Amino acid sequence: MIKPVLPFLETMATQVCNLSCEGCTNYSDLTYSGYVRWVDMKQQISSWLQIIDIADFGIMGGEPLINPEIYDCVSGVRDLLPSSQIRFTTNGLLLDRHLDILDLIHNIGNIVFKITVHKETPELLECIDYIFKRYAWQPVTEFGINRWKTDRNVRFQINRPERFIKTFRGTYATMKPYKSNVSDSFAMCIQQTCPLLYNGKIYKCSTQGLLKDTLARFNNPNYPLWEPHMVDGISITDSVESIQEFINNFGKPHSICAMCPSVTDVGALIEHHATWKNKKIL
């Protein structure tokens, strides 16, 4: 039987982050503890691979280098998905302690390694210089993105975001959804093609997938307003039709997109470099 193909799926190695960035789509500006064990990540991915194929798989956080099992996660995902592209995203601020992960990434190949520069430290700049000197890179432009590529099909990408988009109105203690036009909200979204694997289920995006837990953390502020957006993720026990319907919606607007701001909500735009902060890791 030919399995349906999900073009991309990502998961969080941890929701813990060493930075607090207002407008974080994973709510990692809040304080968390713990990390995802590789045995649990493996079980979740393996279960889904009985039902679907995954063309491209992302490992992110929080900050994934906080996870002490991150090396097992990267190599383990390659074992489970030998032909798929892997994406690994980090803010790079812990990279000077984990430079050997670069050789792991290069050796297993077919990986997009992305550093999102929120805070430009001397240590991070040294790591970036090390990366360029360590491997033989050729410039390449893909999907309008400037990257560097090696003969191991490893791509290196540096992002320097200028603005974040705050996905709700008010503070966490008073948070309310927007009531946007679905198409207008989706047009502004930076997670258009970023379904999230979280606690065994797959959600349209991390903002929606993590919403229930985030609301509960703050005693469900304005819960009745959020109920229309509390669409549960798909599960391995769902029907083939439901799973295929979810995959067919990949990269397309969904009714839940109305909870986020649209292009008319200029107050949702956050000047990133004026709002991030260092954060203590528990």
ABEGO torsion letter per residue (X at the ends): XBBBBBABBBBBABABBABBBBGBAAGAABBBBEBBBAAAAAAAAAAAAAABBBABBBBBOEBAAABAAAAAAAAAAAAABAABBBBBBBAGAAAAAAAAAAAAAAAAEGBBBBBBBABBBAAAAAAAAAAAAABBBBBBBBGGBBBBBBAAGBBBBBBBBABBBBABBEBAAABBBBBBBAAAAAAABAAAABBBBBGGBBBABAAAAAAAAAAAAAGGBGAAAAAAABBBBBBAABBAAAAAAAAAABGBBBAAAAABBBAABAAABBBAAAABBBBBBX
